[in-house]
Each structure stands twice: as structure tokens, then as C-alpha cells.
Amino acid sequence: MREAVIAEVSTQLSEVVGVIERHLEPTLLAVHLYGSAVDGGLKPHSDIDLLVTVTVRLDETTRRALINDLLETSASPGESEILRAVEVTIVVHDDIIPWRYPAKRELQFGEWQRNDILAGIFEPATIDIDLGAAAGGPGHRCLAGVACLRPGWRGHPGSLRERRRDPEHPALRPAPRPDP
């Protein structure tokens, strides 16, 4: 059942993960799918929840470009036959490991922000008292990043492209993408 649910949103997930990788690749550690898409409870108007872990804070240019591109991969519930609402939460690894409460969220994107984003209003990094549910909840599925390539590896990844070419790490390969 869970695999069928993930397959249902795989095309959109590939697009969203592609946008994230394009903007964050040098610092990307992981993209995790969580929530109803992995726990079997995805409903027709459910959003797709992604938790992204990076190595450094985002500069304002990257933040704005990423958010604007994410707008193209998401739609409010019921507004599109193809797209679901997407919620992307980005955290900086060293802000959450070791865990501290309340945790800091580097970026959050969601449909409820669409009008503000279109008006040029972008939420800054902030403390998020609810972040623990996303960061520590059960049932995450790794979609991209070093965490998918080598589970449990805690070293600094450098560039993912560089590590994939590194002859010392021949087992490192791109994470498999869900079939469209």
C-alpha cells in the first residue's frame, strides 16, 4: 500500500526533488519524504511533506530562487488535477544535531505562503516548536542526498557530484528515483 501511495505522487516528487537538488546540491545532505505519503494515509487533498537537510544556511538569493521554483511544482488542494500541495521544510544539520528544543528551521515552503511569496515576502529562518515531529517522526523515506547513498554516514559530503566520481567511494551511486 505504501509503495502504491508513493508511486501515485512519484512524478511530482521527481520534479520537486529536482528543483531542490538544482538549488542546494553543493550543500544537500538528504531529502526525506514523510507524513501521509509514507504512512499510507494520503488523501485526495493531502499535501506532500519533505524534510531537507543541508550543511549550511541559505543565502537570500538561493532562498528566493528555490521558493519561486517550488511554486511551479505545487498547487493548492483542489486547484490542479496533476499537482498536490507541497510542504518543504529545510534544516541545517548542525542546527538539529545534536537535537535542541526548540529547533531552528532554515526555510519552510507551503501553499499557505503563495500570496506572500508572489508579493515578494519571504519568511526568514526561525525557531519552530513543531519541527521535532518532522525531524524525528517515524516512517521517513530518503529520496535524495548522502543519507540515501550511505545510511548512517555522518562525514561532510562535499559536493555530491564529486563524491559520486571519487574512486575511493565506488559504492556511492545516485539514490534511486521513484518510477514515474
N, C-alpha and C positions, 0 to 999 in steps of 0.2 A: 504494500500500500504506500509506504513512504517513498519508494523509488518512483512509483507512478505519479505521485504528487510533485516530486521534483522534476520529473520529465515534463509535466504539464507547464512548467514555467522555465524550462531549460533555455529556450531561445532568448527570452528576455534576460535571464540570468547571464547568459554569454555576453549579451550587449552591455549590461551593467558592469560586469567584471572587466570587460574590455576597456570601458571608459576609466574605471579605477586604475587598471594596470597602466594605461597610457599616461595618466597624470601622476601616478605615485610609484611607478616601477622601481626607481632607484632606492626608495626607502620602504617598499612594501614587504611586510613580513607575512601577512595572512589575510585572506578574505574568508570569513565563516558565514555560512547560511544558518540561521536559527529560527526559532518560533514555529508557527503553524505549518510552514512548508516542510519542516523536517519531523514534526511530531504527529503528522497525519491529520491535522485539523484545519487545513487550508480550505477556506470557504470561497464562494464566488467573489466576494468583495474584500477578502483578506489581503493585506499588503505582504511584500517580500522583505524580510528583515535580514540585513547584512551587517556584520561587525568586522571592521577593517582595522588591522594593527599595522602601524608604521614605526619607523625608527626615530623620526624627528618631527618637530612641529611643522605645520604647513605655513608657507609664506602666503601673503594675501593674494598674490597673483594666481598661485596654484589653487587656493581655496575657491576663489571666484570662478575660475575656468572649470574646475571639477564640478562645482554645483550647477553651473549653467549647462554643462554637458549632461549631467544627471537628469535635468529637466526633460531632456529628449527621450529618456528611457523609462519614464514614469508617467502615470496618469491617475487622476483622482478616481476613486471607486465608481464604476458605472459609466465613466466617460469614454472608455475605449473598449472595443471588442478584443483587442490584442494585448494591451498593456495593463498591468496591475500597478497599484501604488507601490513605490519602493521606499524603504526607510534604510538609510545608510548611516551608521554610527562609526566614527573614526576615533581611535585612541592611539596615543603614543605609548609604546611598550614600557618605557621607564616611568611613565605616569601611573601604570597599573601593576607593574611587577617590581617589587613586592606590592601586594594589594594594600591599598589605603582607602579608608572611607571617610568622607565621600570622595569618590574618584573624579578625575578630570576627564572631560570629553573634549577632544580636539575639534570635532566637527559633527554636526548632525544634519542630514538632509531628509526631508519628508514632504509629502504633498501639502500639508498644512502650512508650509512656508512659501508655497508657489507665488502668491501675490506679493509678498515681501521681496522675494528674490527678483521677480520681474520689475519691481520698483527700485532695485539696487541695494536692498537692505539684506546684509548677510550677518547671521549670528556668529559672534566670536566664540572661541574656546571658552568652556565654562565648567564649573563643578556640576555634576549630575548625580543626584542621590539615587536614581533608579538604574544607574549603569551596571551595578552588580548583577542584576537579572540577566542582562545581555551578555556580560563578560563571563559569568560563572554558571550560566544555565546549562542544563543537560541537553544532549542531542545536537550539538553543533556539527555541521558538516563543512570541512575545509574545501574551498573551491579554488583557491589560488594562493601563491606565496610559498615561502620557505617552509612554513609549518606543514604544508602538504607534501613537500619534497622529502623532508626528513623529520618525521614527528619527534618531538622532544628535543630537537636541536636548538640550543639557546645562543649560539655564537652570532656575531654580527654578520649579516648576509652579504654585505657589499651589494653590488648590482646582481640581480637575478640572472641577467644575460651572461655576465662574466662567470658566475658560478656554474651555469649550465655548460660553459665551454671549458671549465677548469679540468685539466687532465687528472688532477688529484681526486676529483669527485665524479667519476664516470657514472655513478648511480643516480646522480641528480638529473632529473628529467622534468619537463614541464608537467604540472598537475593535469590529470585527465579532465577534459571538459565534459559536461553532461551532453548526451546526444541531443541534437535539435529535434 
